[in-house]
Amino acid sequence: MGLSVFVFIVVVVLVGAGAFLLGRRTQGPSPQAPAVHQLRLEEYDFYPFVVNERAHVELDADAFNRAVTYLLGEQNERAAKELIVIGEQNLVRDTFPTEWLQNYKELYAKYQGDDVVNDNTVFLENYARVVRQLGRSVPNTGIEILLHNLVNPSRSLVAIENGEVTGRSVGSGATNLVLDLKTRRQQGTEKVNYELNIGSRQFKCTTVPIFRADYGLVGAICINVDTRFVRDVAAEGGVRLDAFVDNLLRTDFELDENILSPDEYHNAQRGKRHYLDEAIRTPTQKGPARRLAAIMFSDIVGYTALMGADEGATLEIVKANNEIHTAAISSNGGTLLKKLGDGVLASFESVSSAVTCAQEVQSAVGSDGRFEIRIGIHLGEVVLTDGDVHGDGVNIASRIQSEVNAGEIGFTKAVSDNLRNKEGFQATFVGERSLKNVADPVGLYVLVDDPASAPETV
């Protein structure tokens, strides 16, 4: 299974990078670019997007209508065409009141809106070719590649290969994708290597937005990998694994071309069979990998009750919780080890980094306001075997978490000792705890929000 997963990951990276790079190479200046400078839509005070209290971008209908009114009276082809793209993306024809909609239709006619929409369809055709060719290179592998035309979000899906992965076909919609990508651009984030959990289905995904110089966001290439298929079917081994690898490595003909650097070409002629050949031939230490780490375990309070009350809302909470943890773990140099439904397990090279991360997570969860979490931290040994993580350190961190109250950060004496004399950290000793599957009682400490008012740590 190791070889297939390795090859699979390489192909997914190449597919994503290829779609992005080939797509960028197709872009050129708009054939209708104005001869003189005209203000971009975003340079006006009526730019029709705002950032709400959750830092999400949303359409401002009032500003959009003001923009329409202005551009009906003042000639600016560049800004007007941008506005038409935004109007079609956000389905204003279905949501605007009659008077506003009439104004928009007048603007659409004045600036040849049909030409704008059709021009974008032509612009995306080469992206569609890229999607089709890349998708056909990995048939029956659980890898779906598709193209969205975001100027027509109600029927945005214009090209798809291996669509059986999600069951979608050309003509399907993506009405939330526009605002999501605009939000991520405003926040400086990318939709690369993210996870989707839909009932019993799970996907590893990448979304690459497509921008035009004159119109802004107009499309997106998406790569969706059926994680369950790869893990539960291909990973079974035997004929299923063989079929997976055969489909992944399928070729139709052979060419006599050299794509290697001079050094790699020389090594190949001397017998090197693949890019890791020397590393694989070098003896490595066998057995599980062990390392000392500060281990952080968090858990959503009352998760089962939340799921019972409103499953859809709780899944949104889990998504927000995972995003909060991913950002905080990354910014503090940590490693995300595992997601356990409503729990998150991570490791850090230093205790202070783990505690700082925990503080940032609790702060972000508090700002969200929809849920609470508990966090436990322990300094101990982590054992890595077969892609999983084990050891007393992991067990103690998870047990410590269950001993603290909602909104608190608990940890062991090993962590408290490492925080001594470090500015900004103060702990209160709560008492000894007998933890499940831990032989000796463990001292429990809780981080104090206001170190100045805290009693002295025991």
Number of C-alpha atoms within 10 A of each C-alpha: 14 9 9 19 15 10 13 21 12 11 17 19 14 13 21 20 13 15 22 19 11 14 21 14 10 12 16 10 9 13 7 11 13 12 6 6 9 14 12 18 20 13 10 11 10 17 18 21 18 14 13 10 7 8 12 17 21 17 18 14 17 12 16 21 19 16 21 25 16 15 18 18 9 10 13 18 19 19 21 26 23 18 26 25 22 24 21 19 24 23 15 18 15 9 11 14 10 10 9 20 17 13 15 24 14 16 22 23 12 14 19 15 20 12 13 18 19 11 14 19 18 11 18 23 16 16 27 24 14 23 26 18 14 20 21 15 18 26 18 17 21 23 29 25 30 27 29 29 27 28 26 25 23 18 16 22 23 21 23 24 25 22 18 13 18 15 7 15 16 16 16 14 19 17 17 12 19 22 17 15 21 18 19 15 14 13 12 8 10 15 16 14 13 13 17 14 12 9 7 6 12 16 22 18 22 21 22 20 22 21 14 16 11 17 22 13 21 24 28 25 25 22 27 25 23 19 19 16 17 20 12 10 13 22 17 12 14 10 10 13 17 13 15 23 20 16 15 20 14 12 10 5 5 6 5 5 6 8 8 11 9 10 8 14 13 12 15 14 9 9 9 14 11 11 11 9 11 10 9 10 8 8 7 8 7 6 9 13 12 14 10 15 21 26 32 34 30 28 22 21 18 13 19 12 11 17 13 9 11 10 13 10 13 20 18 12 20 17 15 17 24 18 14 18 23 17 13 20 24 12 13 19 15 22 15 16 17 15 13 11 12 20 20 21 23 22 26 22 17 18 23 19 18 26 26 17 23 27 19 18 24 23 13 16 20 14 11 15 8 12 20 19 24 24 33 30 33 30 27 20 17 22 17 16 12 9 8 9 16 14 13 15 20 26 19 25 25 25 22 28 25 18 18 20 15 18 19 20 28 32 30 21 17 15 23 27 13 13 17 12 9 9 8 13 18 23 27 18 19 14 12 13 15 14 17 11 10 13 8 11 12 17 18 23 26 22 21 18 15 11 15 10 9 13 12 10 15 13
